[in-house]
Amino acid sequence: MIEARELYYERQEKLQALENKLGLYLADESCDDENVSDGGYVDEVTHDADGKINFSQHEAFWEAMVRSQASAAGMRAEEHELNINELLGEAIY
C-alpha cells in the first residue's frame, strides 16, 4: 500500500539487527516520528481523535520518516567512526 512505509520498516529491521550485533544505538522510531511530526516537514499528516498520528494514507510522511531514519542512523554510526552505508551494504546517508 505505502512503499515508503514498507522501506522504513524493512530498514528498521536491518538497523536493529546491526544494533544487536554491534551493541550500538542506530534506530529509534520514536525519534524519527518526533523529528518528522514536530518539525513540520509534512503537511499531509492527520491526527485521530485521541491525538495519535494517522499514518494510513500519507506517503509524504513515510518518505520523511525514511529520510529521518537514514540521517539519524548515519550520524549515530559516525559517532563511532563507522559508515552506515558500509554497515548496511546500501547507500542511505
C-alpha positions in Angstrom: 0.0 0.0 0.0 2.6 2.6 1.1 6.0 1.9 -0.4 8.0 4.3 1.8 6.4 2.8 4.9 7.5 -0.7 3.9 11.0 0.6 3.2 11.1 2.3 6.6 10.2 -0.9 8.4 12.5 -3.1 6.3 15.4 -0.8 7.0 14.4 -0.6 10.7 14.8 -4.4 11.0 18.3 -4.2 9.4 19.3 -1.4 11.7 18.0 -3.2 14.8 19.9 -6.3 13.7 23.1 -4.2 13.5 22.3 -2.7 16.9 22.2 -6.2 18.3 25.3 -7.3 16.5 27.4 -4.3 17.3 25.9 -3.1 20.6 25.2 0.4 19.1 22.2 2.7 19.1 21.2 3.2 15.5 17.5 3.1 15.2 14.7 4.9 17.0 11.2 5.1 15.5 10.0 7.5 18.2 12.8 9.9 17.5 12.2 9.7 13.7 8.5 10.3 14.3 9.2 13.3 16.6 11.6 14.8 14.1 9.1 14.5 11.3 5.9 15.3 13.1 7.2 18.2 15.2 9.5 19.5 12.5 6.6 20.4 10.3 8.1 18.6 7.3 4.8 17.0 6.2 1.5 18.9 5.8 -0.5 15.8 4.9 -0.3 14.2 8.4 -3.6 14.0 10.2 -4.4 13.0 13.8 -7.0 10.7 15.2 -9.4 11.9 18.0 -7.0 10.6 20.6 -4.1 12.7 19.2 -2.3 9.8 17.5 -1.0 10.3 14.0 -3.0 8.6 11.3 -0.4 7.1 9.0 -2.7 5.1 6.7 -2.7 7.4 3.7 0.3 9.7 4.0 3.1 8.7 1.7 4.8 12.0 2.3 5.0 11.3 6.0 6.7 7.9 5.4 9.1 9.5 2.9 10.1 12.0 5.5 10.5 9.1 8.1 12.8 7.3 5.7 14.9 10.4 5.4 15.0 11.0 9.1 15.9 7.4 9.8 18.8 7.5 7.3 20.1 10.8 8.7 19.9 9.7 12.3 21.4 6.3 11.7 24.2 7.8 9.7 25.1 10.4 12.4 24.9 7.7 15.1 27.3 5.5 13.2 29.7 8.4 12.6 29.8 8.9 16.4 31.6 5.5 16.5 33.7 6.3 13.4 31.6 3.8 11.3 30.0 4.2 7.9 26.3 3.3 7.9 26.3 2.7 4.2 29.0 0.1 4.5 27.3 -1.5 7.5 24.0 -1.8 5.6 25.5 -2.6 2.2 23.5 0.2 0.6 23.8 4.0 0.3 21.3 5.7 2.6 23.4 8.5 4.1 
